[in-house]
Amino acid sequence: MNSERFPLPALAKELESCQESQFGWILKKLASPDYIDEQLLKSDIALVVAKISKLLRSNEDYNVWKGCHAAVVFCSHNPLVLCCHSGQLLTIIYSKLEQKLEYHSSSTQNICNKIILDSLVFATSKIIELMRNKPTLSREHLVPKLKAIIPCLIRITPSKPELCLPVLKSLLLHHSTTFRPFATKYRQVLADLICKEYTNFSEKVQILVCDNYAYLHLIKLQAKGSQDDSQSHHKSFQDETWRIGILSILTQFKPVLELCDEIVELDHDQDLRNIIKTLTFDNLYETDLPTIDKDLPGLKVDLNEPTTLREIPRRLHLLIDLLLPFLSLSTPYPVRIPLNACLSLFEALLSLTKNFLPLKREIRRDAELVSVVTDILPCIQFAGIRLITVMVETFGKCCVSMLPSILGSLEYFIPIHQKTKTVDIKKCKLMDSEFLHFFHLLNVLFPHIGHQMLEFGLFSKVIEVALSLLEVVNPVDYLTNQKPNCMPSSKNGLKKQKRENSLGALSDMYTHSEPFVIDIPFTLYGEVNMLFRGLLSNWKLPSTEQCKIIRYSISNSLKFRQDYGYIPSSFVQLLRTEVIYPGNERVSILPIAISLLKGSCDEIFDLLCHPRLPMGMIYHTNKPVDLAQEELNEEEHGSAVDLENHADMAEAGNDSTHATKDEFNIKEDLKRSKVEPTVQSPKRQKLKKDIPLFQNQKIEILEKHEEGSFIAKQNETETTETTEAKNQVKNIEKFSSHSLMGEEYKQGSSPESDTEFVIPQIALSDDDEDS
């Protein structure tokens, strides 16, 4: 292997002078395990590290970019370089980063400088992660350098939040003690981002800002106020700062919710008023620890300007964004979460609905105000949906006791008509993105609900809403369904010509309306299909809802197979659930499902169509009757029985009515015959008198048929018969030997089955025996 590896001195020389096409090959060589050799540490490896350091100190941006990536690759794949040279490389990288910060404000428009800045921050964060959790390396090289790296990253954060926030989040989690001197400064930076530029960020950056704000509370800050000497002996909790952060955010919901009293009649719901009053924590302000109310500005809402009312849901969603990381992020120590207060907040947010709370009388005449209030109330409720979703996802079964309150409040989210109390489908279609999260919440709740029938009123509405949202919508239909407008004719020919030209493109809506169809996202199909599967497997739906779901699944499966050539997995799983859980329907859709999935080799449907016995089945084999033992018993008792049977043959032919009575006796005899074959009861002897016996023929089984008739099974081979015997045999109902052979072998040679039949012997002449 040593003879095949590329020499490191030559590789270092190539690294200094290579171009873009060769740089990838050099990085691949640096990642090779051939250079993990302690003999190369002082000579060849040191030479490569020296070349990388020279590249990082260069004034050319291209060389700095090469040095950043070469340092990261060499430290990631060679532990010798990481342990001996990572501290040196990290010092050079963050020194170059500080140098770039001096010119950052004037060079932000330069794409090349942006790339270099990104590379330096990336290399810094990657080497920090590699050095972490190595005790000696972290203590001697990493921690001392973090005191210079952290303020450098904080300076870049206002201009490059998406670049620095992930690094600072990791430093707050793993090096909170080292971060403490810079906590106040970083808090001010985050407060500016939240108050001034939060709405301009992407969703990813907003999540990072809120995560950093939550992790800032991992730094344990001492209260500046006077301490009670009587309580000094009590040990403080580790999560005291974390809990204060949660309570300070929960407290900010109260003044915002109280503003809603200006637009809706909260007096109609006293429970809602009581819940809002409970969102106050007096002991929060006994300390001087920083709280969120000191950072957020006040709301400015004016009913004379209806658009300002949109600040209410915007502030509520901001508070929810700040609260969710406190509930979901991992922490190095256990934290106390006020679940009851969060549940009360969820109920308060969901209760703000026009379904049960009327609008204020003074704003009902203003159409603009009514329109804005109608729009913001679902947005306020959606903030509660987001909160309870994270709670259930994070705490799971801890929320089981809250399920009745959760399910009862979720029904308020579905808009209904004021007079008919039916679902307002038109408003539901305007809230398709909100209902996507609503369906996801129900799917998260289903594993914890179990089989309950108490809240089926909610799910019947949910099925109606889900099916309406999945209907294909063509906006052209709204145009064609309108009444024709009477357009006044224009006397000016020029104006008429301009109008005709402007309306000329409208012909596409009438002739080619298909391209105007609004596509339904596949995520909505997935959530709804999972919702239907949970409903079918946990409840027995009424026939109406069951048929609607079946019709939806079959029609859409057929549509997807025709349009795309395959059926999505969510529809396949829904078809399986409909077959396995048919509910109250007596007709299975198994044949339809099989025809839809023809050629897909579905294991579930293959097993339903061709059921297999389990591999652990025990098979019982019945042994035939031992003929040798029968012949021995027949020789001992045959002589006495033969005399009685020959005498009874003639008597049985003269008295036919007596045979009919004896059939009843046969029934009783079969029920009571539990004695050994050698003992002949009077009933048994009488039976033998009435049933004719023939040569080479034996009666083996007498059993009761389902209709009550008696069956005498006889052998198919009869050597000799008399005409008189054939007439007598007609009184006995014949049965084919094929149908009773299984019964004979089923009874086998068990002691109980031997007593149920008697094999009489007939004395044969020598001529018959020879034949």
Summary of the structure (lengths in Angstrom):
residues: 771
radius of gyration: 44.6
end to end distance: 95.3
largest distance: 133.4
contacts: 2111
relative contact order: 0.03
helix: 68%
strand: 2%
